[in-house]
Amino acid sequence: MKKPTEATSKYDHLELMSAREILEGINQEDQTVALAVQKEIPHIEAFIKDALDRMKDGGRLFYIGAGTSGRLGVVDASECPPTFGVAHGIVVGLIAGGDQAIRKAVEFAEDDTAQGWLDLCEYKVSAKDTLIGIAASGGTPYVIGAILKANEKGLLTAGISCNPNSLLSTSATHAITPVVGPEYVTGSTRMKSGTAQKMVLNMISTALMIQLGHVKGNKMVDMQLSNNKLVERGTRMVCEALEIEKKEAKDLLIKHGSVRAAINAFRNHS
């Protein structure tokens, strides 16, 4: 049976279509992705409960993948420190072929079954840590090898793939499998499959960071003040929380380095 990610597109003669027809077809397919992810919420929830316990005990979260899947993991991991104020190294993204593969494909890097675990070992992983393998096909050797070894070493594991009953799904402790069906361009899993994976990663990291206490109300109170836009956003948060003027709020924010710290300092001295 052909895997859903490799199934023939429902559209044909794409080269004869107008730009509008192409865009409407892609958009129509994209609208099905959120529904596929919705079906996986019980599995995502079960994983988050297990991962949260480990992270509260000092464990870290690792993503591992190749190609588009690896890049999506790197992106999500890299956004956690500025968004939630967590230290670099709490959420880590690894890609087959190393950082150079983020920009340019490294030939055959994904076919090495041993390298994934070797890459993880550079971080001195332990049984407190959690590993998420990301592979649209569910069969990437670099990812599977790492997941199997992580299981042996007592890490919590999860697999995000888009083919049911894939090797990744059956190897990982938690299987998260949004089945999005054939791609608009046959086999181009950077499209719907990539979108589904990105949505799942957003859900996982955001839910974990909220439950680890890095959001208050609906605000990113621990975000890093790494540019003027974020300083202005933080200033507004402090203004709203403390009902003070903008200048005082900004001074507090700059002095204490985060929205949370600025608010706590003001309240402790009031």
C-alpha positions as CSV (number, residue, x, y, z in Angstrom):
1,M,0.0,0.0,0.0
2,K,1.4,3.4,-1.0
3,K,2.1,5.7,1.9
4,P,-0.2,8.8,2.1
5,T,2.9,11.1,1.8
6,E,3.8,9.5,-1.5
7,A,0.3,9.1,-2.9
8,T,-0.4,10.8,-6.3
9,S,-1.8,14.3,-6.1
10,K,-5.5,14.9,-6.6
11,Y,-4.5,17.5,-9.1
12,D,-2.9,17.0,-12.5
13,H,-1.5,19.0,-15.4
14,L,-0.2,21.6,-12.9
15,E,2.0,23.1,-15.6
16,L,-1.1,24.1,-17.6
17,M,-2.8,25.9,-14.8
18,S,-2.9,29.7,-14.2
19,A,-1.3,31.1,-11.1
20,R,-4.8,31.6,-9.6
21,E,-5.7,28.0,-10.2
22,I,-2.5,26.8,-8.5
23,L,-2.9,29.1,-5.5
24,E,-6.6,28.1,-5.0
25,G,-5.7,24.4,-5.2
26,I,-2.8,24.7,-2.7
27,N,-5.1,26.7,-0.3
28,Q,-7.9,24.2,-0.6
29,E,-5.5,21.4,0.4
30,D,-4.0,23.5,3.3
31,Q,-7.5,23.9,4.8
32,T,-7.5,20.2,5.6
33,V,-4.3,20.3,7.6
34,A,-5.7,21.8,10.8
35,L,-8.4,19.1,10.9
36,A,-5.8,16.3,10.6
37,V,-3.9,17.9,13.5
38,Q,-7.1,18.2,15.6
39,K,-7.5,14.4,15.5
40,E,-4.1,14.0,17.1
41,I,-4.8,16.3,20.1
42,P,-5.3,13.3,22.5
43,H,-1.9,11.9,21.5
44,I,-0.3,15.3,21.8
45,E,-1.8,15.8,25.2
46,A,-0.6,12.5,26.5
47,F,2.9,13.3,25.4
48,I,2.9,16.8,26.9
49,K,1.9,15.3,30.3
50,D,4.9,13.0,30.3
51,A,7.3,15.6,28.9
52,L,6.2,18.2,31.5
53,D,7.0,15.9,34.4
54,R,10.6,15.5,33.1
55,M,11.1,19.1,32.3
56,K,10.0,20.1,35.8
57,D,12.7,17.7,37.0
58,G,15.3,19.5,35.0
59,G,15.0,17.6,31.7
60,R,15.4,19.1,28.3
61,L,13.5,18.8,25.1
62,F,15.3,17.7,21.9
63,Y,14.0,17.7,18.3
64,I,15.7,15.6,15.7
65,G,15.0,15.4,12.0
66,A,16.3,15.7,8.4
67,G,15.6,18.1,5.6
68,T,12.4,20.1,6.1
69,S,11.5,18.2,9.2
70,G,14.9,19.0,10.8
71,R,14.6,22.6,9.8
72,L,11.2,22.9,11.4
73,G,12.6,21.5,14.7
74,V,15.5,23.9,14.6
75,V,13.2,26.9,14.0
76,D,10.8,25.9,16.9
77,A,13.7,25.3,19.3
78,S,15.4,28.6,18.4
79,E,12.3,30.6,19.1
80,C,11.8,29.3,22.7
81,P,14.5,31.5,24.3
82,P,13.4,34.8,22.9
83,T,9.7,34.0,23.3
84,F,9.6,32.4,26.7
85,G,12.9,33.5,28.3
86,V,14.2,30.0,28.8
87,A,17.9,29.4,28.6
88,H,19.5,28.2,25.3
89,G,19.9,24.5,25.7
90,I,16.5,23.8,27.3
91,V,14.9,23.1,23.9
92,V,17.4,22.0,21.2
93,G,16.9,21.2,17.5
94,L,19.2,18.8,15.7
95,I,19.3,18.3,11.9
96,A,21.0,15.6,9.9
97,G,24.2,17.0,8.4
98,G,24.6,19.7,11.1
99,D,23.9,23.4,11.0
100,Q,25.1,23.7,7.4
101,A,22.1,21.6,6.4
102,I,19.7,24.3,7.6
103,R,20.5,26.3,4.4
104,K,21.8,23.6,2.1
105,A,20.9,19.9,1.8
106,V,23.7,17.6,2.9
107,E,23.6,14.5,0.6
108,F,22.8,11.2,2.3
109,A,23.1,12.6,5.8
110,E,19.6,11.3,6.7
111,D,20.6,7.8,5.7
112,D,23.0,7.3,8.6
113,T,21.3,5.3,11.4
114,A,24.1,6.0,14.0
115,Q,24.7,9.7,13.6
116,G,21.5,10.9,15.2
117,W,22.4,9.4,18.5
118,L,26.0,10.5,18.2
119,D,24.8,14.1,17.7
120,L,22.6,13.8,20.8
121,C,25.5,12.5,22.9
122,E,27.3,15.8,22.4
123,Y,24.6,17.2,24.7
124,K,25.3,14.6,27.4
125,V,21.6,13.5,27.3
126,S,20.2,11.5,30.2
127,A,17.0,9.7,31.2
128,K,15.5,13.0,32.3
129,D,15.5,14.3,28.7
130,T,12.9,14.0,26.0
131,L,13.4,13.4,22.3
132,I,10.9,14.1,19.5
133,G,11.7,12.6,16.1
134,I,10.3,14.5,13.2
135,A,9.9,12.7,9.8
136,A,7.0,13.1,7.4
137,S,7.6,9.7,6.0
138,G,8.2,8.1,9.4
139,G,11.1,6.1,8.1
140,T,14.2,8.5,8.1
141,P,17.1,6.3,9.3
142,Y,18.9,9.2,11.1
143,V,15.7,9.8,13.2
144,I,14.8,6.2,13.7
145,G,18.3,5.3,14.9
146,A,18.2,8.1,17.5
147,I,14.8,7.2,18.7
148,L,15.6,3.5,19.2
149,K,18.8,4.4,21.1
150,A,17.0,7.0,23.2
151,N,14.5,4.3,24.2
152,E,17.3,2.1,25.3
153,K,18.8,4.8,27.5
154,G,15.5,5.7,29.2
155,L,14.6,9.0,27.4
156,L,11.0,9.8,26.8
157,T,10.4,9.6,23.0
158,A,7.8,10.9,20.6
159,G,7.5,10.7,16.8
160,I,5.8,13.2,14.5
161,S,5.1,11.7,11.1
162,C,2.3,11.8,8.5
163,N,2.1,8.1,7.6
164,P,0.1,5.8,9.9
165,N,1.9,2.7,11.3
166,S,5.3,4.1,10.2
167,L,8.5,2.8,11.7
168,L,8.8,6.1,13.7
169,S,5.2,5.7,15.0
170,T,5.8,2.2,16.2
171,S,9.3,3.0,17.6
172,A,8.6,6.1,19.7
173,T,6.8,6.0,23.0
174,H,4.3,8.5,21.8
175,A,3.1,8.5,18.2
176,I,1.7,11.8,16.8
177,T,0.5,11.2,13.3
178,P,-1.5,13.9,11.5
179,V,-2.4,12.1,8.2
180,V,-2.8,14.9,5.6
181,G,-3.0,12.7,2.5
182,P,-1.4,13.4,-0.9
183,E,0.5,16.6,-1.4
184,Y,-0.5,19.2,-4.0
185,V,2.8,18.4,-5.8
186,T,3.2,14.6,-5.5
187,G,5.6,13.7,-2.7
188,S,6.5,17.3,-1.8
189,T,6.2,16.9,2.0
190,R,7.5,20.4,2.7
191,M,3.9,21.4,1.9
192,K,0.9,19.9,3.9
193,S,3.1,17.5,5.9
194,G,5.5,20.3,6.8
195,T,2.6,22.6,7.8
196,A,1.1,19.9,10.0
197,Q,4.5,19.2,11.7
198,K,4.9,23.0,12.3
199,M,1.5,23.2,13.9
200,V,2.2,20.2,16.2
201,L,5.5,21.7,17.2
202,N,3.9,25.0,18.0
203,M,1.3,23.3,20.1
204,I,3.9,21.2,22.0
205,S,6.4,24.0,22.8
206,T,3.7,26.6,23.6
207,A,1.7,24.2,25.9
208,L,4.9,23.1,27.7
209,M,6.2,26.7,28.2
210,I,2.8,27.8,29.5
211,Q,2.6,25.0,31.9
212,L,6.2,25.6,33.0
213,G,5.1,29.1,34.0
214,H,6.5,31.3,31.3
215,V,3.2,32.9,30.4
216,K,1.0,34.9,32.7
217,G,-2.6,35.6,31.6
218,N,-2.0,35.6,27.9
219,K,1.3,37.5,27.9
220,M,4.9,36.4,27.2
221,V,6.2,37.9,30.5
222,D,9.6,36.2,30.3
223,M,10.4,37.2,26.7
224,Q,13.8,38.5,25.9
225,L,14.1,42.2,25.1
226,S,16.2,41.6,22.0
227,N,14.9,44.4,19.8
228,N,12.9,47.7,19.9
229,K,9.6,46.0,18.9
230,L,9.9,43.7,21.9
231,V,10.8,46.5,24.2
232,E,7.7,48.4,23.1
233,R,5.6,45.3,23.5
234,G,7.0,44.8,27.0
235,T,6.4,48.4,27.9
236,R,2.7,48.1,27.0
237,M,2.4,45.0,29.1
238,V,3.9,46.7,32.1
239,C,1.7,49.8,31.6
240,E,-1.4,47.6,31.4
241,A,-0.5,45.5,34.4
242,L,0.5,48.3,36.7
243,E,-1.6,51.2,35.3
244,I,1.4,53.5,35.1
245,E,2.7,55.9,32.5
246,K,4.7,54.7,29.5
247,K,8.0,56.3,30.6
248,E,7.9,54.8,34.1
249,A,7.0,51.4,32.6
250,K,9.8,51.5,30.1
251,D,12.3,52.5,32.7
252,L,11.2,49.7,35.0
253,L,11.4,47.2,32.1
254,I,14.9,48.2,31.0
255,K,16.2,48.2,34.6
256,H,14.8,44.8,35.5
257,G,15.1,43.0,32.1
258,S,11.7,41.4,31.7
259,V,8.1,42.1,32.1
260,R,7.7,39.7,35.0
261,A,10.7,41.2,36.9
262,A,9.6,44.7,36.3
263,I,6.0,44.0,37.6
264,N,7.3,42.1,40.6
265,A,9.8,44.9,41.5
266,F,7.2,47.6,41.3
267,R,4.7,45.6,43.4
268,N,7.3,44.7,46.0
269,H,8.3,48.3,46.5
270,S,4.7,49.7,46.6
